[in-house]
Amino acid sequence: MAAGSRELTRRATAHLAGLAFAVTYLAASILGGSPGTALLRGSLVAAVALVAGQLLCRPVVDAVLDAAARDEARRAARTDEGEP
């Protein structure tokens, strides 16, 4: 389960970093920043999002996977007893 948790955390973090970059780049461009400044700011925010995502997403992913496993175990126990 640890490998699956790491993979989901990595994917969620990558999506969040991409979204953070896009929003920051667009905001800097719309507000009149030069393309270089917008790129630099977007890159910095994406790097911060990657670090923060690794720290914050792992407990969330673990909690979701644990809850899903617990629900699946309950569902399997009910079907073993003969309940639909």
Secondary structure as UniProt FT lines:
FT   HELIX           2..30
FT   TURN            31..32
FT   HELIX           35..81
//
